[in-house]
Structure formats: C-alpha cells, structure tokens
Amino acid sequence: MRITSGWLRNRRFEVPKGDVRPTMESVREALFSSLGGSCEGWRVLDLFAGSGALGLEAWSRGAEHVRFVEKQSAAVAQLEASVAALRMEVLGAVEVVRADVLRWLPGAFGCYDLIFADPPYDLPEAFSQTLAGVVRSGILAESGWLVYEMRGVQSVEIPADWKVMRDKAYGKTRVVMLKRESG
C-alpha cells in the first residue's frame, strides 16, 4: 500500500498478513478530501488500526499526534515497523497500543479531533459499542469527527446525539462520518 498525500506521499508501507482489510487508496483520498485534505495539528486515534492506513495517512497530512490501537500482535508488529521506517520524515508523535479496542475504550484518555474506527466486518455490534465507548470516555473533541468504516450493506442505528455528516458507499465499503450534537 502507499500513502496518497502529505509529507509521506507515495511512500509504501506493508500490510500484515491475516485478517487485515486496509482502507483502499481511493477511499482514503475521498475521506480526507471530505475532511478538508489536511490534518495539520490534529490529534488522531485509529481504532482497529490493522495496517494503520488511515492513521498513517493522517500523520502524513500533518497530524500532531496519532495513536493506533490494534489487538492482533502480527498487525501491531507490522505497524510498529512501518512507523519506524517512516518516523524520520514526519514530525508528529506516534504511539502504537496493543489492545482490544472495545475493552480499551472505556478507560481511554486524551482528546482527539479525529477518530477512525474500522473494525472487522464480522463484529456488527462494534458500531454501537464504539460510539458508546467514545461517549463514555469523553475522548472526542467538541468539534471532532468520528469516521466509521463498515460493510456497505450493514444497517446501523445512529443515536440521536450523533449527526451524520456524510454516509457514502465505495463498492463494498461504507464510510459514515459523524459528529456529536452539542448540548
């Protein structure tokens, strides 16, 4: 895979073998275009990180800090290797955490401008659990985005305190971009 824009544009990174489904380049380009193209100064959380494609893209586009959370040890090792290979070219801080996202979220801390969640497609309950964990931990900045990737045909119920900013299908992939309603 390659990074599509920013400091690391066209740099390649490895995708771990196994049950990892990295976000395709065309989807990443469309997603970041919807966000304004830059992540300058943002704090980013990449949940169910897998290959880290979304977080690496945000890092390349100027994110101040990126935290990856992934459960699979092989994916974590590959992601740490990718970060190490790219680190000298980017100034923002990066952290890779090996943890089960749905268990990690309730105790999470920090404040993130952008949270990516791209769980395995065979975890349909992950959508509601991820939203609940983000709310409970209070880690999404007031004007922050939650970008959730899922199977295109998956049906989800959006809680009343979330606003859908964009909901788009890219082939078999569906990306829902959400913000919390204030108040």
C-alpha positions as CSV (number, residue, x, y, z in Angstrom):
1,M,0.0,0.0,0.0
2,R,1.0,3.6,-0.4
3,I,0.3,6.9,1.3
4,T,-1.7,9.2,-1.0
5,S,-0.8,12.7,0.2
6,G,1.2,14.8,2.5
7,W,4.8,14.5,3.7
8,L,4.9,10.8,3.0
9,R,3.1,10.9,-0.3
10,N,3.8,7.8,-2.4
11,R,5.8,6.1,0.4
12,R,4.9,2.5,0.8
13,F,4.0,0.5,3.9
14,E,3.4,-3.2,4.4
15,V,0.1,-4.7,5.2
16,P,0.3,-7.5,7.7
17,K,-0.8,-11.0,6.6
18,G,-4.0,-12.4,8.1
19,D,-7.4,-10.9,8.7
20,V,-6.5,-7.3,7.9
21,R,-8.6,-5.3,5.4
22,P,-6.8,-2.0,4.8
23,T,-8.7,1.0,3.6
24,M,-8.1,1.3,-0.2
25,E,-6.3,4.4,-1.6
26,S,-9.4,5.8,-3.4
27,V,-11.5,5.6,-0.2
28,R,-8.8,7.3,1.8
29,E,-8.4,10.1,-0.8
30,A,-12.2,10.7,-0.8
31,L,-12.4,10.5,3.0
32,F,-9.6,13.0,3.6
33,S,-11.0,15.3,0.9
34,S,-14.2,15.4,2.8
35,L,-12.3,16.4,5.9
36,G,-10.6,19.3,4.1
37,G,-7.4,17.4,3.0
38,S,-5.2,18.4,5.9
39,C,-4.9,17.2,9.5
40,E,-2.5,19.9,10.5
41,G,-2.2,20.0,14.2
42,W,-4.9,17.4,14.8
43,R,-4.8,14.6,17.4
44,V,-5.9,11.4,15.7
45,L,-7.0,8.0,17.1
46,D,-7.0,5.0,14.8
47,L,-9.1,2.2,16.3
48,F,-9.0,-1.4,15.0
49,A,-5.9,0.0,13.2
50,G,-4.9,-3.1,11.2
51,S,-2.3,-1.9,8.7
52,G,-2.6,1.7,10.1
53,A,-3.5,3.1,6.6
54,L,-5.9,5.7,8.0
55,G,-3.7,6.9,10.8
56,L,-0.5,6.9,8.6
57,E,-2.4,9.0,6.1
58,A,-3.4,11.5,8.8
59,W,0.2,11.5,10.1
60,S,1.5,12.3,6.6
61,R,-1.1,15.1,6.3
62,G,0.2,16.9,9.4
63,A,-1.4,15.3,12.4
64,E,0.3,16.4,15.6
65,H,-0.2,13.0,17.3
66,V,-1.5,9.7,16.1
67,R,-2.4,6.8,18.4
68,F,-3.1,3.4,16.8
69,V,-5.0,0.7,18.8
70,E,-4.9,-2.8,17.4
71,K,-5.4,-6.3,19.0
72,Q,-3.6,-8.6,16.6
73,S,0.1,-9.0,17.5
74,A,1.2,-9.5,13.9
75,A,-0.6,-6.3,12.8
76,V,0.9,-4.4,15.8
77,A,4.4,-5.6,14.9
78,Q,4.0,-4.7,11.2
79,L,2.5,-1.3,12.1
80,E,5.5,-0.6,14.5
81,A,7.9,-1.5,11.7
82,S,6.0,0.9,9.3
83,V,6.1,3.7,11.8
84,A,9.8,3.2,12.5
85,A,10.6,3.2,8.8
86,L,8.7,6.5,8.2
87,R,9.4,8.3,11.5
88,M,12.4,10.3,10.4
89,E,10.4,12.1,7.7
90,V,7.4,13.3,9.9
91,L,7.5,15.4,13.0
92,G,4.2,14.4,14.7
93,A,4.3,11.9,17.6
94,V,3.0,8.4,17.1
95,E,2.0,5.6,19.6
96,V,1.0,2.0,18.8
97,V,-1.1,0.3,21.5
98,R,-1.7,-3.4,21.5
99,A,-5.2,-3.8,23.0
100,D,-8.8,-5.0,22.3
101,V,-10.4,-1.7,21.3
102,L,-13.8,-2.4,22.9
103,R,-12.1,-3.2,26.2
104,W,-9.6,-0.3,25.9
105,L,-12.1,2.5,25.1
106,P,-13.8,2.8,28.5
107,G,-10.5,3.7,30.1
108,A,-9.2,5.7,27.2
109,F,-8.0,9.3,27.9
110,G,-7.0,12.3,25.8
111,C,-8.8,14.5,23.4
112,Y,-9.0,13.6,19.7
113,D,-10.0,15.8,16.8
114,L,-10.4,12.7,14.5
115,I,-11.2,9.1,15.5
116,F,-11.2,6.4,12.9
117,A,-12.9,3.1,13.6
118,D,-12.5,0.3,11.1
119,P,-13.4,-3.0,12.9
120,P,-13.6,-6.4,11.3
121,Y,-16.8,-6.8,9.4
122,D,-17.8,-9.8,11.4
123,L,-18.3,-7.6,14.5
124,P,-21.7,-6.0,13.8
125,E,-22.1,-4.9,17.5
126,A,-18.8,-2.9,17.2
127,F,-20.6,0.2,15.9
128,S,-22.8,0.8,18.9
129,Q,-20.1,-0.3,21.3
130,T,-17.5,2.0,19.7
131,L,-19.9,5.0,19.9
132,A,-20.8,4.2,23.5
133,G,-17.1,3.8,24.4
134,V,-16.2,7.1,22.8
135,V,-19.0,8.9,24.6
136,R,-18.2,7.3,28.0
137,S,-14.5,8.1,27.8
138,G,-15.1,11.7,26.5
139,I,-12.2,11.5,24.1
140,L,-13.7,13.1,21.1
141,A,-13.1,16.9,20.9
142,E,-16.2,19.1,20.8
143,S,-15.8,19.7,17.1
144,G,-14.2,16.3,16.4
145,W,-15.1,13.7,13.8
146,L,-15.7,10.0,14.2
147,V,-15.2,8.2,10.9
148,Y,-16.6,4.7,10.9
149,E,-15.9,2.1,8.1
150,M,-18.1,-0.9,7.7
151,R,-19.5,-3.4,5.2
152,G,-21.6,-1.5,2.6
153,V,-24.8,-3.4,3.4
154,Q,-24.6,-3.2,7.1
155,S,-27.5,-1.5,8.8
156,V,-26.8,0.7,11.9
157,E,-28.9,2.8,14.1
158,I,-27.4,6.3,14.7
159,P,-28.1,7.6,18.2
160,A,-30.0,10.9,18.5
161,D,-26.9,12.6,19.9
162,W,-24.9,12.0,16.8
163,K,-25.2,13.8,13.4
164,V,-24.3,12.1,10.2
165,M,-22.2,14.5,8.2
166,R,-21.6,12.0,5.3
167,D,-22.6,8.4,4.6
168,K,-21.1,7.1,1.4
169,A,-20.5,3.6,-0.1
170,Y,-17.4,2.8,-2.1
171,G,-18.1,-0.5,-3.6
172,K,-18.4,-3.0,-0.7
173,T,-17.2,-0.4,1.8
174,R,-19.3,2.2,3.6
175,V,-17.9,5.2,5.4
176,V,-20.0,7.1,7.9
177,M,-18.7,10.4,9.1
178,L,-20.2,11.5,12.4
179,K,-20.1,14.4,14.8
180,R,-21.6,14.7,18.3
181,E,-24.5,17.1,18.6
182,S,-23.6,19.9,21.1
183,G,-25.5,20.4,24.3
